[in-house]
Amino acid sequence: MTDPSSPLLAVDLYDEPGRTFRVPARWYPEVSANLSIANMDFADFADAVDGSGTFRGWGDD
């Protein structure tokens, strides 16, 4: 699961069921924590993906 070539698939099950994006294991803790405390919405991450549909952070890391 830590292999960068095998990102996890995040699937929205609430606001836009079926909307997806990929997230490398490195970024999973940030995504998971922010979604679980409702600090951010799924769309915040899904809208910040790169051309391959993968969330790779906010560019300042």
Secondary structure as a PSIPRED ss2 file (coil, helix, strand):
# PSIPRED VFORMAT (PSIPRED V4.0)

   1 M C   1.000  0.000  0.000
   2 T C   1.000  0.000  0.000
   3 D C   1.000  0.000  0.000
   4 P C   1.000  0.000  0.000
   5 S C   1.000  0.000  0.000
   6 S C   1.000  0.000  0.000
   7 P C   1.000  0.000  0.000
   8 L E   0.000  0.000  1.000
   9 L E   0.000  0.000  1.000
  10 A E   0.000  0.000  1.000
  11 V E   0.000  0.000  1.000
  12 D C   1.000  0.000  0.000
  13 L C   1.000  0.000  0.000
  14 Y C   1.000  0.000  0.000
  15 D C   1.000  0.000  0.000
  16 E C   1.000  0.000  0.000
  17 P C   1.000  0.000  0.000
  18 G C   1.000  0.000  0.000
  19 R C   1.000  0.000  0.000
  20 T E   0.000  0.000  1.000
  21 F E   0.000  0.000  1.000
  22 R E   0.000  0.000  1.000
  23 V E   0.000  0.000  1.000
  24 P C   1.000  0.000  0.000
  25 A H   0.000  1.000  0.000
  26 R H   0.000  1.000  0.000
  27 W H   0.000  1.000  0.000
  28 Y H   0.000  1.000  0.000
  29 P H   0.000  1.000  0.000
  30 E H   0.000  1.000  0.000
  31 V H   0.000  1.000  0.000
  32 S H   0.000  1.000  0.000
  33 A H   0.000  1.000  0.000
  34 N H   0.000  1.000  0.000
  35 L H   0.000  1.000  0.000
  36 S H   0.000  1.000  0.000
  37 I C   1.000  0.000  0.000
  38 A C   1.000  0.000  0.000
  39 N C   1.000  0.000  0.000
  40 M C   1.000  0.000  0.000
  41 D C   1.000  0.000  0.000
  42 F H   0.000  1.000  0.000
  43 A H   0.000  1.000  0.000
  44 D H   0.000  1.000  0.000
  45 F H   0.000  1.000  0.000
  46 A H   0.000  1.000  0.000
  47 D C   1.000  0.000  0.000
  48 A C   1.000  0.000  0.000
  49 V C   1.000  0.000  0.000
  50 D C   1.000  0.000  0.000
  51 G C   1.000  0.000  0.000
  52 S C   1.000  0.000  0.000
  53 G C   1.000  0.000  0.000
  54 T E   0.000  0.000  1.000
  55 F C   1.000  0.000  0.000
  56 R C   1.000  0.000  0.000
  57 G C   1.000  0.000  0.000
  58 W C   1.000  0.000  0.000
  59 G C   1.000  0.000  0.000
  60 D C   1.000  0.000  0.000
  61 D C   1.000  0.000  0.000
